[in-house]
């Protein structure tokens, strides 16, 4: 059998999660698609997929093989385009996963500038608080805010992102402005539900640290909704600086405990393997590195 075509069948099966859908897209029968995957398993002498009548998923060996096979196929496609056009320029669909709160003016402005600079690249953006599986979901690049990146992935640090404790002027007018960590614990707080921020270690400008305990009133799995609730005056809250700087300068939000550093995380560009890094992924990483200038 044609091993190269078998690789294409295998990738299509994994990306679709179905032999039938993969076969339809490739114009072959479901039985033939199954034979191509079996051919690969016989060739590499390893089980690549666990399958039954209802679902399928990659084995450990299959995950590694799928990753390398996908990059190898992408490399062949890139080589063909280079041979045809004489240049290795960023082009095609670039699939990027990022947190929901990246829907802010700073990031949207960067992406707009990138699109103007690289008109042959079209963006497919996935905004979610969950960590997507880059391989299984066919994502080229993830932007993740973390203090503990996954060691199994390739990561490039881009920027340090500060988080602020905030309240609306209306809330502070009604409830008073807390000026110490102890006073903060007497106020109602709007906090993210996807991480525990009820107890935060904070550092004063003189160097000493304290633990800030917050009285959770509302929990929410959307950073953007949390920000809106803070602006409406439900309680004090916790937000990334990138989402709030304009409102702070405009007086729509008030930064609390300004002498303390509340929290800082690092933004990483995350991808699977640097060996076959495509021009479109490299262009985005280089672009963001220039913009964030860590």
C-alpha positions as CSV (number, residue, x, y, z in Angstrom):
1,X,0.0,0.0,0.0
2,X,1.0,3.6,-0.5
3,X,2.5,4.5,3.0
4,X,2.4,8.2,2.3
5,X,-1.3,8.0,1.6
6,X,-1.7,5.8,4.7
7,X,-0.2,8.6,6.8
8,X,-2.7,11.1,5.3
9,X,-5.5,8.7,6.2
10,X,-4.3,8.2,9.7
11,X,-4.1,11.9,10.3
12,X,-7.5,12.5,8.9
13,X,-9.0,9.7,11.0
14,X,-7.5,11.2,14.2
15,X,-8.5,14.8,13.4
16,X,-12.1,13.7,12.6
17,X,-12.4,11.1,15.4
18,X,-14.0,8.8,12.9
19,X,-13.0,6.4,10.1
20,X,-16.3,7.1,8.2
21,X,-15.9,10.9,8.2
22,X,-12.2,10.6,7.2
23,X,-13.0,8.2,4.4
24,X,-15.7,10.5,3.0
25,X,-13.3,13.4,3.0
26,X,-10.6,11.4,1.2
27,X,-13.0,9.7,-1.2
28,X,-12.3,6.2,-0.1
29,X,-14.4,3.5,1.7
30,X,-14.4,3.1,5.4
31,X,-13.0,-0.4,5.0
32,X,-10.1,1.0,3.0
33,X,-9.4,3.7,5.6
34,X,-9.2,1.0,8.2
35,X,-6.8,-1.0,6.0
36,X,-4.5,2.0,5.7
37,X,-4.3,2.4,9.4
38,X,-3.7,-1.3,9.9
39,X,-0.9,-1.0,7.3
40,X,0.8,1.7,9.4
41,X,0.5,-0.4,12.5
42,X,2.0,-3.4,10.8
43,X,4.8,-1.1,9.4
44,X,5.8,0.4,12.8
45,X,4.9,-2.7,14.8
46,X,2.9,-0.8,17.3
47,X,-0.8,-0.2,18.1
48,X,-1.7,3.3,17.1
49,X,-5.4,3.5,17.8
50,X,-7.8,1.9,20.3
51,X,-11.1,1.5,18.5
52,X,-14.5,0.0,18.9
53,X,-17.9,0.5,17.3
54,X,-18.5,3.8,19.2
55,X,-15.3,5.7,19.5
56,X,-11.5,5.7,19.0
57,X,-8.5,7.2,20.7
58,X,-4.8,7.3,20.3
59,X,-2.5,5.0,22.2
60,X,0.6,6.4,23.8
61,X,2.6,5.3,20.8
62,X,-0.1,6.6,18.5
63,X,0.1,10.1,20.1
64,X,3.9,10.4,19.3
65,X,3.4,8.9,15.9
66,X,0.5,11.2,15.1
67,X,2.6,14.3,16.1
68,X,5.5,13.3,14.0
69,X,3.4,12.2,11.1
70,X,1.5,15.5,11.1
71,X,4.6,17.6,11.1
72,X,6.1,15.4,8.4
73,X,3.1,15.8,6.2
74,X,3.0,19.6,6.8
75,X,6.7,19.7,5.9
76,X,6.0,17.9,2.6
77,X,3.2,20.4,1.9
78,X,5.5,23.3,2.7
79,X,8.2,21.9,0.5
80,X,5.7,21.6,-2.4
81,X,4.6,25.2,-1.9
82,X,8.2,26.4,-1.8
83,X,9.0,24.5,-5.0
84,X,6.0,26.1,-6.7
85,X,6.4,29.6,-5.4
86,X,10.2,29.9,-4.8
87,X,9.6,31.2,-1.3
88,X,9.0,30.0,2.2
89,X,6.5,32.6,3.4
90,X,3.8,32.4,6.1
91,X,0.6,31.3,4.6
92,X,-2.5,29.2,5.3
93,X,-4.7,28.8,8.3
94,X,-3.1,29.4,11.7
95,X,-5.1,27.9,14.5
96,X,-4.4,29.6,17.9
97,X,-5.9,28.8,21.3
98,X,-5.9,31.5,24.0
99,X,-7.7,32.4,27.2
100,X,-11.1,34.1,27.0
101,X,-9.8,37.3,28.4
102,X,-7.5,37.8,25.4
103,X,-10.6,39.4,23.8
104,X,-9.3,42.8,24.9
105,X,-8.2,45.9,22.9
106,X,-4.5,45.2,23.4
107,X,-4.5,41.6,21.9
108,X,-7.1,42.4,19.2
109,X,-5.0,45.3,18.1
110,X,-1.9,43.1,17.8
111,X,-3.8,40.5,15.8
112,X,-5.1,43.1,13.5
113,X,-1.6,44.4,12.9
114,X,-0.4,40.8,12.3
115,X,-3.1,40.2,9.7
116,X,-2.0,43.3,7.8
117,X,1.6,42.3,7.9
118,X,0.9,38.7,6.8
119,X,-2.1,38.8,4.5
120,X,-1.6,35.2,3.3
121,X,-2.2,33.9,6.8
122,X,-5.8,33.5,8.0
123,X,-6.5,33.1,11.7
124,X,-8.7,30.5,13.4
125,X,-9.0,31.7,17.0
126,X,-10.2,29.5,19.9
127,X,-10.9,31.4,23.1
128,X,-11.3,29.1,26.1
129,X,-10.2,28.9,29.7
130,X,-9.4,25.2,29.3
131,X,-6.1,23.9,28.1
132,X,-6.7,22.4,24.7
133,X,-5.0,19.3,23.5
134,X,-2.9,20.8,20.7
135,X,-2.4,17.4,18.9
136,X,-5.9,16.0,19.2
137,X,-7.6,19.3,18.3
138,X,-5.3,20.3,15.5
139,X,-4.1,23.6,17.1
140,X,-0.9,25.1,15.8
141,X,-0.1,27.4,18.7
142,X,-1.5,28.1,22.2
143,X,-1.0,31.3,24.3
144,X,-1.1,30.3,27.9
145,X,-0.8,32.3,31.1
146,X,0.9,30.0,33.7
147,X,3.5,29.7,36.4
148,X,4.0,26.0,35.7
149,X,4.0,25.3,31.9
150,X,3.7,21.7,30.8
151,X,7.2,20.2,30.4
152,X,6.0,17.9,27.6
153,X,5.5,20.9,25.3
154,X,7.8,23.5,23.8
155,X,7.2,26.9,25.4
156,X,8.6,30.3,24.8
157,X,8.1,33.0,27.5
158,X,6.6,36.2,26.0
159,X,5.6,38.5,28.9
160,X,4.9,38.9,32.6
161,X,1.3,39.7,33.2
162,X,0.3,41.5,36.4
163,X,-3.1,41.1,38.0
164,X,-4.9,43.9,40.0
165,X,-7.4,44.0,42.8
166,X,-10.1,46.4,41.7
167,X,-13.5,48.0,42.4
168,X,-15.8,50.4,40.8
169,X,-16.1,54.0,42.1
170,X,-19.8,53.3,42.9
171,X,-19.0,50.3,45.0
172,X,-16.3,52.2,47.0
173,X,-18.7,55.1,47.5
174,X,-21.3,52.7,49.0
175,X,-18.9,50.5,51.0
176,X,-15.7,52.5,51.6
177,X,-12.2,52.0,50.2
178,X,-10.2,49.2,51.9
179,X,-6.6,50.4,52.5
180,X,-5.1,47.3,54.1
181,X,-5.2,43.5,53.4
182,X,-7.1,43.1,56.6
183,X,-9.8,45.6,55.5
184,X,-10.1,43.8,52.2
185,X,-11.4,40.6,53.9
186,X,-14.5,42.5,55.0
187,X,-15.6,43.2,51.4
188,X,-17.5,41.0,49.0
189,X,-15.3,39.6,46.2
190,X,-16.0,38.5,42.6
191,X,-13.5,35.8,41.8
192,X,-12.7,33.3,39.0
193,X,-14.0,29.8,39.5
194,X,-11.3,28.1,37.3
195,X,-8.6,28.8,39.9
196,X,-8.5,29.3,43.7
197,X,-7.8,33.0,44.4
198,X,-9.6,33.3,47.7
199,X,-6.2,33.3,49.5
200,X,-3.4,35.2,47.7
201,X,0.2,35.9,48.8
202,X,0.9,39.6,48.2
203,X,4.1,41.5,48.5
204,X,4.4,45.1,49.8
205,X,6.8,47.5,48.1
206,X,9.0,47.3,51.2
207,X,9.5,43.6,50.6
208,X,7.4,41.9,53.2
209,X,4.7,39.5,52.2
210,X,1.2,38.8,53.5
211,X,-1.6,36.4,52.8
212,X,-4.8,38.2,51.6
213,X,-8.0,36.3,52.3
214,X,-11.0,37.3,50.2
215,X,-14.7,36.9,51.0
216,X,-16.0,35.2,47.9
217,X,-19.5,36.5,46.9
218,X,-19.6,35.5,43.2
219,X,-17.6,33.0,41.3
220,X,-17.5,33.0,37.6
221,X,-15.7,30.9,34.9
222,X,-15.3,33.9,32.6
223,X,-12.7,36.6,33.2
224,X,-14.6,39.0,31.0
225,X,-17.9,38.5,32.9
226,X,-16.0,38.9,36.2
227,X,-14.8,42.2,34.9
228,X,-18.3,43.4,34.0
229,X,-19.6,42.4,37.4
230,X,-16.8,44.4,39.1
231,X,-17.7,47.4,36.9
232,X,-21.4,47.1,37.9
233,X,-20.3,47.4,41.5
234,X,-21.2,43.9,42.8
235,X,-17.9,43.7,44.8
236,X,-14.2,44.0,44.6
237,X,-12.5,41.8,42.1
238,X,-9.3,40.4,40.5
239,X,-8.4,41.0,36.9
240,X,-5.4,40.9,34.5
241,X,-3.8,44.3,33.9
242,X,-4.3,44.0,30.2
243,X,-8.1,44.0,30.7
244,X,-8.3,46.9,33.0
245,X,-5.6,49.5,32.3
246,X,-7.8,51.8,30.1
247,X,-10.7,51.7,32.6
248,X,-8.3,52.5,35.5
249,X,-6.9,55.5,33.6
250,X,-10.4,56.6,32.7
251,X,-11.6,56.4,36.4
252,X,-14.1,53.6,35.7
253,X,-12.2,51.3,37.9
254,X,-10.0,51.9,41.0
255,X,-6.9,49.9,41.7
256,X,-6.9,48.7,45.3
257,X,-3.8,48.2,47.6
258,X,-1.5,50.0,45.1
259,X,1.5,49.5,47.3
260,X,1.2,45.8,47.0
261,X,2.0,43.4,44.1
262,X,-1.0,41.2,44.0
263,X,-0.1,38.5,41.5
264,X,2.0,37.9,38.4
265,X,1.9,35.1,35.8
266,X,3.9,34.6,32.7
267,X,2.5,34.4,29.2
268,X,3.9,31.6,27.0
269,X,3.7,30.6,23.4
270,X,3.2,26.9,23.5
271,X,3.6,24.4,20.6
272,X,4.3,20.7,20.2
273,X,7.6,20.3,18.4
274,X,10.2,22.8,17.1
275,X,11.6,20.4,14.5
276,X,8.9,21.0,11.9
277,X,7.8,24.5,13.0
278,X,6.0,26.1,10.1
279,X,6.6,29.6,8.8
280,X,3.1,30.7,9.9
281,X,3.7,29.6,13.5
282,X,7.2,31.1,13.6
283,X,5.9,34.4,12.2
284,X,3.3,34.7,15.0
285,X,5.8,33.7,17.7
286,X,8.3,36.3,16.4
287,X,5.6,38.9,16.1
288,X,4.3,38.5,19.6
289,X,7.9,38.4,21.0
290,X,8.5,41.8,19.4
291,X,5.2,43.2,20.8
292,X,5.7,41.9,24.3
293,X,9.5,42.3,24.5
294,X,10.0,40.3,27.7
